[in-house]
């Protein structure tokens, strides 16, 4: 039985890997968001950062020559530099990195399978793996040079380690959980507050104070030791403690705008402040963000309140991260797939909650965290992509439940027909 299960997963992963390589061969660099010559978007800037890190040992982002940066976390440039140290900094290095991302995509599907197996059974695990393998944006994201693929893998690893830690409660399980959280932070700082969600789960499960304290110490030490090199580097370069990045102000400012539109009323009433602070220092942009927040709530409470409570959430989840067609699959078809997947996942979450909120609390906590954490900032489909992969687990449960209900109805009809025949005899 175990061999059959392993073979199924191996075949699914092999298909994912082959499709990922096929997309890479067909599209090459055509899906890049920016130009390698102009360096006008995140992906090409990451490539440039990886090259510069390999050549000089310095992490940069916007300025390619003189200015070290703490604008981004160093995880992706480090991976790029590592791959480029073997395959070179040219086209071969970029293609080799995409092969690495294909392997990370395969690992993501495998870990999703393992999470579903822990929470449900083999059938649900298979459905989750197949659903992930069939999700078209999986191959689009894997062909970009962005944090999405690596962060998605660390996100599903966090969930798996959390499931095991809650089940076993061993020190080594919380060390592994801390390592997975630290790895996620190195790609995106949004994972940094995840221990708060873990602590909330402990409280809901009514853990003893001594147990919570022990786990907190283990998690804190593990994450702290892993992030210490980044903290030391930032202090040496900038002479101040920068725990994550110094780029949170701009996403916060953009997050205060309705659909990214500039606040016309605020600009009319405060033109000097807006024009000065809009592209000012980190602190000025934060101040401007909160000024716009207060102004909008005062002058447009209903519209702005609806945007904050509902509009940003809808904007985050409603569209797939699919900004260019892959292998001829049109936008509208991928959009329909995304909406169908999302609807099934929501059904699955609701059924899981009704069945046992305690049993699935790890999934609820991690999924809710990675949705809520983005709401104060700018929201877009790119940031929901890793969470959408987590949604394959409740989706699988919903599909499995529907299959079982249909089978039970068929058995019921068959039994009823047999009973009628017996009565006739």
Residue pairs with C-beta under 8 A, 6 or more apart in sequence:
5 122
5 125
8 126
8 129
9 110
9 113
9 125
9 126
9 129
12 109
12 113
12 126
12 129
12 130
12 133
13 106
13 109
13 110
13 129
15 133
16 102
16 105
16 106
16 109
16 132
16 133
16 138
17 102
17 103
17 105
17 106
19 133
19 139
20 98
20 101
20 102
20 105
20 106
20 139
20 142
20 143
21 99
21 102
22 327
23 139
23 140
23 142
23 143
23 326
23 327
24 95
24 98
24 99
24 102
24 143
26 327
27 143
27 326
27 327
29 36
29 91
29 94
30 324
31 140
31 143
31 144
31 324
31 326
32 41
32 43
32 44
32 144
32 145
33 41
33 42
33 43
33 44
33 144
33 146
33 323
34 40
34 41
34 42
34 43
34 44
34 45
35 41
35 44
36 44
36 47
38 44
39 45
39 48
39 64
42 146
43 144
43 145
43 146
44 145
45 61
45 62
46 72
46 76
46 77
46 80
46 145
46 146
47 80
47 94
47 145
48 60
48 64
49 59
49 60
49 61
49 69
49 72
49 76
49 77
49 80
50 76
50 77
50 78
50 79
50 80
50 81
50 83
50 84
50 89
51 80
51 81
51 84
51 89
52 58
52 59
52 60
52 64
53 59
53 60
53 74
53 77
53 78
53 80
53 81
54 80
54 81
54 84
54 85
54 89
55 89
58 68
59 68
59 69
59 70
59 72
59 74
59 77
59 233
60 67
60 68
60 69
61 69
61 71
61 72
62 69
62 71
63 69
68 237
68 238
70 234
70 237
70 238
70 242
70 245
70 246
70 247
71 245
71 246
71 247
72 245
72 247
73 147
73 185
73 186
73 187
73 188
73 189
73 230
73 244
73 245
74 186
74 230
75 147
75 150
75 183
75 186
75 187
76 145
76 146
76 147
76 150
76 187
78 186
79 97
79 100
79 150
80 93
80 97
80 145
83 93
83 96
83 97
83 100
84 93
84 96
84 97
86 96
87 93
87 95
87 96
94 145
97 145
98 142
98 143
98 145
101 142
101 143
101 149
101 150
102 142
104 142
104 149
104 150
104 152
104 153
105 138
105 139
105 142
105 149
105 153
107 153
108 132
108 149
108 152
108 153
108 156
108 389
109 129
109 132
109 133
110 129
111 153
111 156
111 157
111 160
112 128
112 129
112 132
112 156
112 389
112 390
112 392
112 393
113 125
113 126
113 128
113 129
114 125
114 160
115 128
115 156
115 159
115 160
115 163
115 363
115 393
116 124
116 125
116 127
116 128
116 129
116 392
116 393
116 396
116 397
117 124
117 125
118 160
118 163
118 164
118 167
119 163
119 359
119 360
119 363
119 393
119 397
120 396
120 397
120 400
121 400
123 400
123 403
124 393
124 396
124 397
124 400
125 396
127 395
127 396
127 399
127 400
128 392
128 393
128 395
128 396
131 341
131 392
131 395
131 396
131 399
132 138
132 389
132 392
134 337
135 337
135 341
135 388
135 389
135 392
136 320
136 322
136 326
136 329
136 333
136 334
136 337
137 320
137 321
137 322
137 334
137 338
137 385
137 388
138 389
139 326
139 327
140 321
140 322
140 323
140 324
140 326
141 148
141 149
141 152
141 321
141 385
142 149
143 326
146 382
147 187
147 188
148 321
148 382
148 385
148 386
150 187
151 184
151 187
151 188
151 191
151 386
152 385
152 386
152 389
154 180
154 183
154 184
154 187
154 191
155 184
155 191
155 366
155 370
155 386
155 387
155 389
155 390
156 389
156 390
157 180
157 183
157 184
158 177
158 180
158 181
158 184
158 191
158 194
158 366
159 362
159 363
159 366
159 390
161 173
161 176
161 177
161 179
161 180
162 177
162 198
162 362
162 365
162 366
163 362
163 363
164 173
164 176
165 173
165 174
165 176
165 177
165 215
166 201
166 205
166 361
166 362
169 211
171 214
171 218
174 215
174 218
174 219
174 222
175 218
175 222
177 198
177 219
177 222
178 218
178 219
178 220
178 221
178 222
178 223
178 226
179 222
179 226
181 191
181 194
181 195
181 219
181 223
182 222
182 223
182 226
182 227
183 226
184 191
184 194
185 191
185 192
185 223
185 227
185 244
186 226
186 227
186 230
189 244
189 245
189 248
190 370
190 373
190 374
190 383
192 243
192 244
193 369
193 373
194 366
194 369
195 216
195 219
195 220
195 223
197 365
197 366
197 368
197 369
198 219
198 365
199 212
199 216
200 365
201 361
201 362
201 365
202 211
202 212
202 215
203 212
204 358
204 361
205 358
205 361
207 215
227 243
231 241
231 242
231 243
234 240
234 241
234 242
235 241
235 242
238 246
246 282
247 282
248 282
248 286
248 377
249 282
249 283
249 284
249 285
249 286
249 289
250 285
251 377
251 378
252 285
252 286
252 289
252 376
252 377
253 278
253 285
253 286
253 288
253 289
253 292
254 260
254 377
254 378
255 289
255 312
255 375
255 376
255 377
255 378
255 379
256 289
256 290
256 292
256 293
256 296
257 263
257 292
258 296
258 303
258 304
258 307
258 311
259 307
259 311
259 315
260 378
263 292
263 295
263 296
265 295
265 299
265 300
266 274
266 291
266 292
266 295
266 296
267 274
269 295
270 291
270 295
273 288
273 291
274 288
276 284
277 284
277 285
277 287
277 288
278 285
278 288
280 288
296 304
297 304
297 305
308 375
312 375
312 379
313 371
313 375
313 379
315 379
315 380
316 371
316 374
316 375
316 379
316 380
316 381
316 383
316 384
317 342
317 371
317 381
317 384
317 388
318 339
318 342
318 381
319 335
319 338
319 381
320 334
320 335
320 337
320 338
320 381
320 388
321 381
321 382
321 384
321 385
321 388
322 331
322 334
322 335
322 338
322 381
325 331
338 388
341 388
341 391
341 392
341 395
342 388
342 391
344 394
344 395
344 398
344 399
345 391
345 392
345 394
345 395
345 398
346 394
347 394
347 398
348 393
348 394
348 395
348 396
348 397
348 398
348 399
348 401
349 364
349 367
349 394
351 394
351 397
351 398
351 401
352 359
352 360
352 363
352 364
352 394
352 397
353 360
353 364
357 364
363 390
363 393
363 394
366 390
367 387
367 390
367 391
370 386
370 387
370 390
371 384
371 387
374 383
374 384
